[in-house]
Amino acid sequence: MTQSLAQPIATTLPSRARQYYALTKPRVVQLIVFCAAIGMLLAVPGLPDWRRALAAVAGIWLVAAAAAAFNCLVEQHIDARMARTAWRPTARGQLGSAQALVFSAVLCAAGSALLYVAVNPLTMWLTFATFVGYAVIYTVILKPLTPQNIVIGGASGAMPPVLGWAAMRGEVGPEALIMCLIIFLWTPPHFWALALYRAEDYRKSGLPMLPVTHGSEFTRLHVLLYTLVLFAGALLPFVSGMSGPLYLVAAVVLGAVFVGYGWRLWRNYSDVLARRTFRYSILYLSLLFAALLLDHYLNPLL
């Protein structure tokens, strides 16, 4: 007997859970939490209070996941037109707008409450401001309006180390702002490398990404220029006395490789090279912050 068309096919709980989990953009949120954790560890001379750190990690994860889910909700029709994002549950119609909105609101409320009660009010407000910056100012206003969306909106994406620092110290120090600046400068070449080999996707979506509005050569030049500025910005922890020689070596080597990718991308473009540049950008940020953390613990022993 065939199933009635009026009766929806049942969705198993594990399958539904996977759909909600997919809305949180796990890999993106993992990098956010990683950078926040680095900020926590660098904020204190030894190991931080593990109870507060655990609560901060959980709270930041929840709010970041809420922002990701809200982004999927707002961009569901755009996601459906792009091969890179067409698999998302909201784009495929597996989860409705109301479900995504309630899910995002619950995560944001739970994360904010946890941060307020178990960490401190400053971290809660900074994290909530980051949610508004990404989910509303960037996703709703800037992204469909200007090709500089990722530059301006990158400020909210650069906040995780500041959140981690504030969680441990209850204040925002200059060291946290330096880490924020590094991520801010890293964001444009990271996303523009992706946009270069996904330009046709963005053209179909109607989003004014730089390769669509200004062309490939203009975008590639800006990727190179930003890698050069990032190279200089990544030296600030050493120049300011925040880190030592171990970090300096890592920053120079990692930065030189990134500039090399930017140069090759500008002079001899291919989609394969753009994809490699995008992947290296993720590795770059992870290793750079890992080196900053390693230097923090090893430098007093050297």
Buried (B, 14 or more C-beta within 10 A) or exposed (E): EEEEEEEEEEEEEEEBEEBBEBBBBEEBBEBBBBBBBBBBBBBBEEEBEEEBBEBBBBBBBBBBBBBBBBBBBBBBEBBBBBEEBEEBBBBEEBBEEEBBBEBBEEBBEBBBEBBBEBBBEBBBBBBBBBBEBBBBBBBBEBBBEBBBBBBBBBBBBBBBBBBBBBBBBEEBBEBBBBBBBBBBBBBBBBBBBBBBBBBEBBBEBEBBBBBBBBEBEEBBBBBBBBBBBBBEBBBBBBEEEBBBEBBBEBBBEBBEBBBEBBBBBBEEBEEEBBBBBBEBBEEBBBBBBBBBBBBBEEEEEE
